[in-house]
Amino acid sequence: MVLETSDFSGGYVLGFRVEKLEEAYAEICQLFQTYIKLPFFGVECVFEEMEKRLDEVTIPRVEDKLDIIDTGYEQNINALRLRY
């Protein structure tokens, strides 16, 4: 089995020897369908308000200025959705 990733994720070509190719393909398709419904990018943040103690120094939260850059990732996902 050969898996080729998009240029966005590094453009890797990975080769595997698989005994039960049909079962592996079905599993990969199922995992991909689950991923496109709710993608997980490996980062999880939990913000909790904590009680302030008089002896602790606290640093106020400041929002970062972010620029969102169109990477074409959404187009790649939409193209893959059409194939499945």
Long-range contacts (C-beta under 8 A, 24 or more apart in sequence): 1-25, 6-76, 8-71, 8-72, 8-73, 8-76, 29-84, 32-80, 32-84, 33-84, 36-77, 36-80, 36-81
